[in-house]
């Protein structure tokens, strides 16, 4: 049970008891009893770590812990301060409490390596209950061991490089159409909402074969509500972000369930192929024993894919343009790479998979953007046994958290870390292991990272070949998350200059 729901339940029960009783003495007694009950529960929650050497830190108030400063950091321009302040005070291993769960945070490459390389040995993936309700307990994020392997194999049929090659033409056409309809001919555009629309439309087309603009807008609205609610305080009241997100997930499932039935019929009739999109891939997948995925597994993994392919792709695409404007030499080098690719093609010849592989400098720019402003804040694991690390004991059942913000911007791992320098990712240059982790690592490395890479590179290509330059309306526009990932606070409006 969520700690917030538990507290709400205590409050509701206590309120009802007050209404039933009338004596002031009884009221006082009931208040004392409730307070004692809360304190006793807090004591028992701490008791499992009382006889061991826990990492230093602050568990904060019962249940709430440090959730509020954690969420405040997510929404700030400097989310890394949540870690920096505590590392300075406690060291690279510290304890806290986030959304009701006692949590140990491991900072730096050694902590990242330890956590991400011990999946299903010492730790297992763990989602906050609120996130699990929205993304789904049958998604790949929540599955472990053999079940996780099977789902990863199912998604790989759609996401592996051999399959991605077949989507390049469709992605490229979608991006060209979008730029022509929404960007070209406008003196000024707001980049963030346009990129969000583009990324979602690509997903709805390639995942479900949905190309109707009205239906795309409807699904996009539901996804936006889910994203906003996924890291909000999980209060299930009418009007809260979390309640709106739950309602949106229910409506999304209704639409996708209808699509599943329609596609099953088309597959039986032979009017749809088993590899034409993610919908067909998951409906026709069978594991080594011949078992198909359940409808609930398919729906939850649709939810995961929409969620994972959205803001974490939107963020680097938008922020790259913002960072490049302040580095005109780097932008010109990127432009020359893209124009060189065009110059080597015959008239009317479309962009190809080999062209994407040749965009080495463009990908360095994207990597440097993700280093400076990581698209993910980090993720949880849960200790499945008592863990002894760096002289401390992490009790079984506790959450453990890692974040790229503990390495990406640190001088000890990246020279002149505060500067935007794409050249640090040139081939042959050494990047220490477990210091650059925009997509995670280990068994749970993001399965769709190459899909995201393909989208971003194709967008850069068509943007650069359509427009000769751009000028931000507010070059000093702030960047923050609400709650994450980092994005320009006002949508990043720019003036565009069409290439002749």
Secondary structure, DSSP 8 states (H G I E B T S, - for coil): --HHHHHHHHHHHHHHHHHH---HHHHHHHHHHHHHHHHHHHHHHHHTTTTS---SB---BTTTBTHHHHHHHHTSS-TTHHHHHHHHHH-SEEEEEETTEEEEEE-HHHHHHHHHT-BTTTEEEE--HHHHHHH-TTSTTT--HHHHHHHHHHHHHHHSHHHHGGGHHHHHHHHHHHIIIIITT-SEEEHHHHHHHHHHHHHHHHHH----HHHHHHHHHHHHHHHHHHTS----STTSHHHHHHHHHHHHHHHHHHHHHHHHHHHHHTSS-TTSSHHHHHHH-B-TTS-B--HHHHHHHHHHHHHHTSHHHHHHHHHHHHHHHT-HHHHHHHHHHHHHHHHTS-TT----HHHHHT-HHHHHHHHHHHHHS-S---EEEEESS-EEETTEEE-TT-EEEE-GGGTTT-TTTSTTTTS--GGGGSTT----TTS--TT--GGGS-TTHHHHHHHHHHHHHHHHHHEEEEEES-TT--EE-SSSS-EETT--EEEEEE--
